[in-house]
Amino acid sequence: MGKGLYKKQEVYDEAAVGQMAAAYRSLLHSIGEDPEREGLLKTPERAAKALAVMTSGMDADPAGILRSALFHEDNEEMVIVRDIEVYSLCEHHMLPFLGKAHVAYIPDGAIVGLSKIPRVVDAFARRLQVQERLTEQIRDCIQETLKPQGVAVVIEARHLCMQMRGVEKQHSATTTSAFTGLFLSDARTRKEFMHLAVGAARI
């Protein structure tokens, strides 16, 4: 490869991509388009590969991601990773919803590499989803794998199924939250998280 050139390597299930591309060609016909015109010749394959990427979390092992970087540590201070970008597909209309996740946990003998938390978010987000379930799945995976003293997850997202169709409210946002342990039982702990994560994100 020549100096300065970059080529991204992506691996796809060719059989699945072929099936999805055929379906996209049929959809183009159904809306009155001509899949054979120049601008659309490669669209079915591109769309199929994009959908494969956006649903790649179906094959992911979120708990395995966490277990790959677990460390024994006596630290019991709150760990927060905020402003994690979230991109997902609403399972009701297969339109994107996107926003940010704020995730915290209070260790109880084990911590995890910080980069693994955004990877867990991606693993669950890259599926056909609803925001409520996505929030709970992230919480439960961290709680069951790390067994911390508590987990907090807040997701703030905008849904294109509300902005591009339906009620067409362009500035609406949806916030979901899920807590375990100290974040449920201790109001001060929960308030500290909401101030440090959600409050700081809006400054």
Secondary structure, 3 states (H helix, E strand, C coil): CCCCCCCCCCCCCHHHHHHHHHHHHHHHHHCCCCCCCHHHCCHHHHHHHHHHHHCHHHHCCHHHHHHCCEEECCCCCCEEEEEEEEEEEECCCCCEEEEEEEEEEECCCEEECCCHHHHHHHHHHCCEECHHHHHHHHHHHHHHHHCCCEEEEEEEEEEHHHHCCCCCCCCCCEEEEEECCHHHHCHHHHHHHHHHHHHHHCC
